[in-house]
Amino acid sequence: MAFLLLPAIHADAQSKPWLVPGNAKDLRNPATGDLTAVNEGKGLYTSLCAPCHGVKGKGDGPAAAALNPKPADHSSPAMINESDGSIFYKISEGRNPMPQFKATLTDKQRWALVCYIRTLCKPAKK
C-alpha cells in the first residue's frame, strides 16, 4: 500500500517552491560581464540544458514533455529577479528531475552557465 502513496508524495514534493539558502543567494558571480564566459556558457547550455530547457530557454526542449515538474523558463521575466547565486545553486545542486552539476562541472563552468542564462532573460513588457 505504501508504494501506491510514493508517487503522490513525490508529486507533492515537486510542486513546492525551490528554496535556496540565504548564503547561496548572496554569492557573487566572478564572471559577470565576461564575454568569454558567456560563450563558454552557451556551449555548455546547448549540450547540457537545451534538451530540457530548450534552445531559447523557454522550458520547451524535446525532453521537457516527459518531465514533471516542467523545466524552468529561463527567458521568463521572473528570472531577472533570481540572483546569480540562486541560479548557481540550482545548477550545482539540481532537483529531481534536474541533475546536479557540482560534481561534473567546475565552478567556472557553472558561473559561465549563469552568464549565458542571463542573456536569455527578458524583462517584463510595460
ABEGO torsion letter per residue (X at the ends): XAAAAAAAAAAAAAABBBBBBAAAAABBBAABGBAAAAAAAAAAAAAAAAAAAEAAGAGABAAAAABOBBBBBAABAAAAABBAAAAAAAAAAEBOABBBAAAABBAAAAAAAAAAAAAABBBBBX
